[in-house]
């Protein structure tokens, strides 16, 4: 059942694949960087475009 859910989700993602933990972690690291202090009150969706569908 889990594999079916993953396949169904993948089919809805415009980039055609599920993201990797490393891809998500890269954004977490960027936002945690002291140089990112000017970013406030934003919602950044790291989902390969899934939210658009």
C-alpha positions, 0 to 999 in steps of 0.5 A: 500500500505504501508503494502505491501511495508513493507511485500515485504521488509521483504521478502528480508531481510536475517534475516527475519524481519524489524529492530526496532528503538531501534536496530538502536538507539543502534548503533547510541549510540555506535558510538556517544560514546567517546570511538568510536573515533578511528572509522573513515570513515566507512559505517556501514549498519544496515539493517539485511542484506538487502544490501546483497540481 
